[in-house]
């Protein structure tokens, strides 16, 4: 069951990457998660105000993008654990 669930999320994840809904570069460069224009050119209190305002939105954008890979990995781990328990129960 868990393997089929992980395989269901895999094409969704690939489709989101191919359509550009998920930007893989943003996972390695978190500056891309901040969508406020000119935030990195500001300085002083203007920068900190814009940065602190935008940070929760950027955080949730990044966490949402990591949801699908995390689900795929977790379901694969759960399937291996379930198979181990099934084999252990059959030996008894």
C-alpha positions in Angstrom: 0.0 0.0 0.0 2.8 2.5 0.9 4.7 1.8 -2.3 1.6 2.5 -4.4 1.1 5.8 -2.4 4.7 6.9 -3.0 4.4 6.0 -6.7 1.2 8.2 -6.9 3.0 11.2 -5.5 6.0 10.8 -7.8 4.3 11.8 -11.1 2.6 14.7 -9.3 6.0 15.9 -8.1 7.6 15.5 -11.5 4.7 17.3 -13.2 5.0 20.2 -10.7 8.7 20.5 -11.5 8.2 20.3 -15.3 5.5 22.9 -15.3 7.6 25.3 -13.2 5.3 25.3 -10.2 8.2 24.1 -8.1 11.6 25.7 -8.7 14.4 23.3 -7.8 16.9 26.1 -7.7 15.1 27.7 -4.8 15.9 24.7 -2.6 19.6 25.5 -3.0 19.3 29.3 -3.2 16.6 30.4 -0.6 16.8 34.0 -1.9 14.6 32.9 -4.8 11.8 32.2 -2.3 11.5 35.9 -1.5 9.3 37.5 -4.1 9.3 41.1 -2.9 10.9 43.2 -5.7 14.1 45.0 -4.6 14.3 43.4 -1.2 18.0 42.7 -1.5 18.8 46.2 -2.7 17.3 47.8 0.5 19.4 48.6 3.5 18.9 49.3 7.2 15.5 49.3 8.7 13.7 49.2 5.3 15.5 45.9 4.6 14.8 44.3 7.9 11.1 45.4 7.7 10.7 43.9 4.3 12.8 40.8 5.1 10.9 40.0 8.3 7.5 40.6 6.6 8.4 38.3 3.7 10.2 35.5 5.7 7.0 33.6 6.8 5.7 33.5 3.2 9.1 32.4 1.9 9.3 29.7 4.6 5.9 28.3 3.7 6.7 28.4 0.0 9.8 26.3 0.7 8.1 23.9 3.1 5.3 23.3 0.6 7.7 22.4 -2.1 9.4 19.9 0.1 6.2 18.2 1.0 6.1 15.9 -2.0 9.7 14.6 -1.8 9.2 14.1 2.0 6.0 12.1 1.4 7.6 9.9 -1.2 10.6 9.1 1.0 8.4 8.5 4.1 6.1 6.2 2.2 9.1 4.2 0.9 10.4 3.9 4.4 7.0 2.8 5.8 6.7 0.2 3.0 10.1 -1.3 3.9 9.2 -1.4 7.6 5.9 -3.0 6.8 7.6 -5.6 4.7 10.1 -6.4 7.4 7.3 -6.9 9.9 5.4 -9.0 7.5 8.4 -11.3 6.9 9.1 -11.5 10.6 5.5 -12.5 11.4 5.6 -15.2 8.7 8.7 -16.7 10.3 6.9 -17.3 13.6 
